[in-house]
Amino acid sequence: MADWSGQDYSRVSALQRSVAAESLAELVVDGSEWILDIGCGDGFLTAEIAARLPHGYIVGVDASPRMVATAGRRGPATPVGPVYVCADARRLPFGRSFDMVVSFNALHWVPQLGEALAGVAAVLRPRGRALIQMVCAGTRPSIESTAMQVAGHPRWASRFAGFSTPFIHPQPAELRELADSCGFQVASMTVLDREWDFGTVEQFTAWCAVGSTAWTERLPESDRAAFVDDLVAAYEPVVGQAGLVRFMQVRAELHL
Ligand SMILES: C[S@@+](CC[C@H](N)C(=O)[O-])C[C@H]1O[C@@H](n2cnc3c(N)ncnc32)[C@H](O)[C@@H]1O
């Protein structure tokens, strides 16, 4: 599991903040729910949700120790939390304790998505709900599939022997089937073709440097920037503009 830098993520995550803010604007809570935020990252969104739960409770869980450390340094947004826990989405250390699970831009980093969704179902109380926002499949190569291509180039291939694809971009129908098989009803599902202009290649490169941790952490420190530069160069023809990223996003509301 990649260990993302929480400090760097906090600096470069305007894109993730922006797309999650749209989902948060539509999130309906009565303020007393117990909520689990899976792949909470640096805790920014977890703290936003906590502020809407005066009588509730929220736990942020993330597999990356450095993300959890950054989240923990935020301090509690309310007298009762958030609480941050370092754990893998496939092995959640909780019982059936939550009214709601949210996950923003995280579950596409869990190739065993079915295991993660089964885990979501297992921590929800009866009639619990989940709001899952993640990258899904599209027709153009994604930044992550481009990273896999770069990893296969002769310059890098020897470093990636035995490396398995660290992400999944499911077809929306596949997500629906997995949700069904975990006992969920799909209350809504929207798919958007999104883009984000970072303004400069430097800012896009800084974002890629954090998002490509699963690849670069296999490399010596001295080679990481070169890998990211290769990724940025390989991705530009995909979207036809420097500093732009395009991705497919699925947002699903699931009910037990
Ligand atoms: C793009 S960040 C999203 C963070 C936050 N949800 C946001 O939208 O700002 C993806 C997060 O997923 C976490 N992650 C990846 N695989 C995970 C797993 N198997 N279990 C839990 N968290 C995971 C990463 O450590 C990272 O913090």
The ligand as an SDF file (V2000), in Angstrom:
LIG
                    3D

 27 29  0  0  0  0  0  0  0  0999 V2000
   -6.5560   10.9200   -3.5100 C   0  0  0  0  0  0  0  0  0  0  0  0
   -6.4100   10.5440   -1.8070 S   0  0  0  0  0  0  0  0  0  0  0  0
   -8.0500   11.0660   -1.2750 C   0  0  0  0  0  0  0  0  0  0  0  0
   -8.0550   11.6190    0.1180 C   0  0  0  0  0  0  0  0  0  0  0  0
   -9.3640   12.2880    0.5420 C   0  0  0  0  0  0  0  0  0  0  0  0
  -10.4730   11.3440    0.5510 N   0  0  0  0  0  0  0  0  0  0  0  0
   -9.6750   13.4600   -0.3550 C   0  0  0  0  0  0  0  0  0  0  0  0
  -10.5870   13.3500   -1.1990 O   0  0  0  0  0  0  0  0  0  0  0  0
   -8.9990   14.4840   -0.2310 O   0  0  0  0  0  0  0  0  0  0  0  0
   -6.5660    8.7720   -1.7900 C   0  0  0  0  0  0  0  0  0  0  0  0
   -6.3680    8.1620   -0.4170 C   0  0  0  0  0  0  0  0  0  0  0  0
   -6.7410    6.7800   -0.4400 O   0  0  0  0  0  0  0  0  0  0  0  0
   -5.8950    6.1040    0.4710 C   0  0  0  0  0  0  0  0  0  0  0  0
   -5.9160    4.6620    0.2140 N   0  0  0  0  0  0  0  0  0  0  0  0
   -5.4120    4.0250   -0.8520 C   0  0  0  0  0  0  0  0  0  0  0  0
   -5.5750    2.6950   -0.7240 N   0  0  0  0  0  0  0  0  0  0  0  0
   -6.2130    2.4980    0.4640 C   0  0  0  0  0  0  0  0  0  0  0  0
   -6.6570    1.3500    1.1560 C   0  0  0  0  0  0  0  0  0  0  0  0
   -6.4880    0.0960    0.6710 N   0  0  0  0  0  0  0  0  0  0  0  0
   -7.2710    1.5170    2.3470 N   0  0  0  0  0  0  0  0  0  0  0  0
   -7.4480    2.7590    2.8690 C   0  0  0  0  0  0  0  0  0  0  0  0
   -7.0360    3.8770    2.2520 N   0  0  0  0  0  0  0  0  0  0  0  0
   -6.4270    3.7620    1.0600 C   0  0  0  0  0  0  0  0  0  0  0  0
   -4.5470    6.7340    0.2110 C   0  0  0  0  0  0  0  0  0  0  0  0
   -3.6320    6.4860    1.2550 O   0  0  0  0  0  0  0  0  0  0  0  0
   -4.9240    8.2030    0.0680 C   0  0  0  0  0  0  0  0  0  0  0  0
   -4.8590    8.8700    1.2990 O   0  0  0  0  0  0  0  0  0  0  0  0
  1  2  1  0
  2  3  1  0
  2 10  1  0
  3  4  1  0
  4  5  1  0
  5  6  1  0
  5  7  1  0
  7  8  2  0
  7  9  1  0
 10 11  1  0
 11 12  1  0
 11 26  1  0
 12 13  1  0
 13 14  1  0
 13 24  1  0
 14 15  1  0
 14 23  1  0
 15 16  2  0
 16 17  1  0
 17 18  1  0
 17 23  2  0
 18 19  1  0
 18 20  2  0
 20 21  1  0
 21 22  2  0
 22 23  1  0
 24 25  1  0
 24 26  1  0
 26 27  1  0
M  CHG  2   2   1   9  -1
M  END
$$$$
